[in-house]
Amino acid sequence: MSGLRRIPWALVLVVAALFVPALGSRFYTFVATDVAILALFAVSLNLLLGYTGLVSFGHAAYFGIGAYATGILMKKAGIPFLLAFPAAGVLAGLFALVFGFFCVRLTKIYFAMLTLAFAQIVWAICFKWNDVTGGEQGMPEIPYPDLAWMERLPLAGQLRTSDHFYLLTVVLVAACLWVLRRIVGSPFGRILTTIRENPERAEFIGVNVRRFELIAFVIAGAFAGLAGGLFGIFNRGVFPDFVYWSKSSEVLIMTILGGIGYFYGPAVGALVLLVLNQQITSYTQYWPFILGTILIVLLFAFPSGIVGALDAAARRLARPRRA
């Protein structure tokens, strides 16, 4: 058991993901790209929900801001992806700083509702500002980044453009998750956990709770913006639906389904939700009812999430060996 724990499973998974295009299926590459991007989106929300104890109903605002920022810069301004992608995270982080300044002054349901209110304001702007965002029609035909250099890499010369973008997505998402992992494992991350457990006690021992919550809010918004920047290119267009409240509820379900407080839990939740969605929609037109029923069963069967249930099972199996 200890030998298995020493294996760098995250690195193994990243290496395995890089070989998905070798399977030769456009569908597998499409689903894997979708899972990777939304996994980053869900893990960024978990920094608020699982580690800081803040329930945000408007996290899609920063996802959409990042998508629009990348789309506008690449399509209208002709700025290369190398600059447009980090700009998505910076702009989303700046909006999170402004919105979070007001949100963290409230607690619990009032915090959640204010995040939703700000997200709806962003959606209304994206929906109506035709000259910049394209309004209701959005911005189609977002170009792929120039990845001609990938053709010189071993085994990548025969791949399609979408496969090249998938490989880039895997590397960027892996790098973002590594940074987030370092953040939650740092003293800063442990302070966030203390705030989640008992904000009054944290305040009593000298922690500036509002400041740490605001920093976490900005970091989560910035990484959501990076996920949105990748998603806009992957989707080949940016639309107001990216910012709508239903997108926030979708990523919230992924986080809860995978396991709140477990770092890779939301990523597992994204994988399960997207695979279920793909499978059910291919068999019946009543997929919302069936998917909702399955989600209710899963959430009742695994109240701590899928990863939480697996962790509990692993602990039970380890007890007899320790004894």
DAKATA-V360459 format. One record per residue. N is the residue number from 1. SS is DSSP state (a for helix, b for strand, c for the rest). PHI is phi in whole degrees, -180 to 180 (999 if undefined). NEAR is the number of other ideal C-beta (glycine too) atoms within 10 Angstrom. Layout:
N_SS_PHI_NEAR, N_SS_PHI_NEAR
This chain:
1_c_999_9, 2_a_-67_7, 3_a_-65_6, 4_a_-65_8, 5_a_-69_8, 6_a_-77_7, 7_c_-72_9, 8_c_-75_9, 9_a_-63_11, 10_a_-62_15, 11_a_-67_11, 12_a_-62_10, 13_a_-66_14, 14_a_-64_18, 15_a_-62_12, 16_a_-64_10, 17_a_-64_20, 18_c_-67_16, 19_c_-97_10, 20_a_-59_19, 21_a_-60_23, 22_a_-66_14, 23_a_-70_11, 24_c_82_10, 25_c_-105_12, 26_a_-64_12, 27_a_-65_9, 28_a_-62_14, 29_a_-66_21, 30_a_-61_14, 31_a_-65_17, 32_a_-64_20, 33_a_-64_26, 34_a_-60_20, 35_a_-64_20, 36_a_-61_27, 37_a_-68_25, 38_a_-72_26, 39_a_-64_24, 40_a_-63_27, 41_a_-59_31, 42_a_-69_30, 43_a_-65_31, 44_a_-64_28, 45_a_-66_29, 46_a_-64_28, 47_a_-61_24, 48_a_-84_26, 49_a_-75_22, 50_c_-86_25, 51_c_-105_24, 52_c_-107_26, 53_c_79_20, 54_c_-105_25, 55_c_-94_17, 56_c_-106_30, 57_c_-98_21, 58_c_-130_25, 59_c_-68_29, 60_a_-66_31, 61_a_-58_33, 62_a_-79_37, 63_a_-61_33, 64_a_-70_31, 65_a_-61_29, 66_a_-63_35, 67_a_-66_33, 68_a_-66_31, 69_a_-61_24, 70_a_-65_31, 71_a_-63_30, 72_a_-65_22, 73_a_-66_20, 74_a_-81_24, 75_a_-85_19, 76_a_-91_11, 77_c_-98_9, 78_c_70_9, 79_c_-80_15, 80_c_-67_11, 81_a_-58_20, 82_a_-57_9, 83_a_-101_12, 84_a_-68_23, 85_a_-65_23, 86_a_-64_15, 87_a_-63_19, 88_a_-62_29, 89_a_-68_25, 90_a_-65_13, 91_a_-66_22, 92_a_-63_31, 93_a_-64_23, 94_a_-66_16, 95_a_-64_21, 96_a_-63_29, 97_a_-64_15, 98_a_-68_12, 99_a_-67_24, 100_a_-66_27, 101_a_-56_13, 102_a_-88_13, 103_a_-67_24, 104_c_-71_21, 105_c_-75_13, 106_c_-110_13, 107_c_-130_14, 108_a_52_10, 109_a_-66_10, 110_a_-69_11, 111_a_-62_22, 112_a_-61_17, 113_a_-69_14, 114_a_-70_20, 115_a_-63_27, 116_a_-66_19, 117_a_-62_14, 118_a_-65_21, 119_a_-64_26, 120_a_-69_17, 121_a_-64_14, 122_a_-62_22, 123_a_-62_21, 124_a_-62_12, 125_a_-65_15, 126_a_-64_27, 127_a_-76_19, 128_a_-107_11, 129_c_-85_13, 130_a_-62_10, 131_a_-65_6, 132_a_-106_12, 133_a_-95_22, 134_c_87_22, 135_a_62_14, 136_a_-63_11, 137_a_-79_11, 138_c_70_21, 139_b_-125_21, 140_b_-79_13, 141_c_59_8, 142_c_-70_20, 143_c_-74_12, 144_c_-71_15, 145_c_-67_17, 146_c_-74_11, 147_c_-119_17, 148_a_-62_9, 149_a_-65_9, 150_a_-68_16, 151_a_-66_11, 152_a_-87_8, 153_c_-80_12, 154_c_-60_5, 155_c_69_10, 156_c_-102_17, 157_c_-67_9, 158_c_-94_9, 159_c_-83_20, 160_c_-79_11, 161_a_-62_12, 162_a_-64_15, 163_a_-68_20, 164_a_-62_21, 165_a_-66_21, 166_a_-61_23, 167_a_-61_21, 168_a_-63_19, 169_a_-62_22, 170_a_-60_21, 171_a_-65_14, 172_a_-68_18, 173_a_-65_26, 174_a_-61_19, 175_a_-65_12, 176_a_-65_20, 177_a_-66_21, 178_a_-63_13, 179_a_-64_11, 180_a_-63_21, 181_a_-63_15, 182_a_-64_11, 183_a_-66_17, 184_a_-72_19, 185_c_-89_11, 186_c_-86_11, 187_a_-55_7, 188_a_-59_15, 189_a_-64_19, 190_a_-69_12, 191_a_-67_19, 192_a_-61_28, 193_a_-64_15, 194_a_-62_17, 195_a_-64_23, 196_a_-63_20, 197_a_-71_10, 198_c_-160_12, 199_a_-64_18, 200_a_-66_8, 201_a_-67_11, 202_a_-61_19, 203_a_-65_13, 204_a_-67_9, 205_c_-87_8, 206_c_105_6, 207_c_-82_16, 208_c_-81_12, 209_a_-59_18, 210_a_-62_15, 211_a_-66_10, 212_a_-68_19, 213_a_-64_24, 214_a_-66_18, 215_a_-62_19, 216_a_-63_27, 217_a_-62_27, 218_a_-67_21, 219_a_-62_21, 220_a_-62_28, 221_a_-65_32, 222_a_-64_24, 223_a_-72_29, 224_a_-64_34, 225_a_-64_33, 226_a_-63_29, 227_a_-63_31, 228_a_-65_31, 229_a_-60_33, 230_a_-68_27, 231_a_-69_23, 232_a_-62_30, 233_a_-70_25, 234_a_-60_20, 235_c_-78_19, 236_c_59_13, 237_b_173_18, 238_b_-122_29, 239_c_-136_22, 240_a_-59_22, 241_a_-60_15, 242_a_-63_25, 243_a_-104_29, 244_c_-69_20, 245_a_-61_15, 246_a_-65_8, 247_a_-69_22, 248_a_-65_22, 249_a_-68_14, 250_a_-63_19, 251_a_-72_27, 252_a_-66_20, 253_a_-64_17, 254_a_-59_26, 255_a_-66_28, 256_a_-68_24, 257_a_-63_25, 258_a_-74_29, 259_c_135_26, 260_c_-69_22, 261_c_91_18, 262_c_-95_21, 263_c_-58_21, 264_c_-90_18, 265_a_-57_27, 266_a_-60_32, 267_a_-64_28, 268_a_-65_21, 269_a_-61_30, 270_a_-63_27, 271_a_-62_22, 272_a_-65_18, 273_a_-65_23, 274_a_-70_18, 275_a_-66_13, 276_a_-60_17, 277_a_-62_16, 278_a_-63_14, 279_a_-72_12, 280_a_-70_16, 281_a_-65_14, 282_c_-79_8, 283_c_-111_9, 284_c_-151_10, 285_c_-82_7, 286_c_-95_10, 287_a_-61_16, 288_a_-61_12, 289_a_-67_11, 290_a_-67_15, 291_a_-63_16, 292_a_-62_11, 293_a_-63_10, 294_a_-63_14, 295_a_-64_16, 296_a_-63_10, 297_a_-63_10, 298_a_-63_19, 299_a_-70_14, 300_a_-76_8, 301_a_-73_9, 302_c_-126_18, 303_c_-62_11, 304_c_-95_16, 305_a_90_24, 306_a_-64_20, 307_a_-66_22, 308_a_-63_17, 309_a_-67_15, 310_a_-65_16, 311_a_-66_15, 312_a_-65_12, 313_a_-66_10, 314_a_-65_12, 315_a_-66_9, 316_a_-66_9, 317_a_-69_10, 318_a_-79_12, 319_a_-63_8, 320_a_-61_7, 321_a_-66_8, 322_a_-65_6, 323_c_-64_5
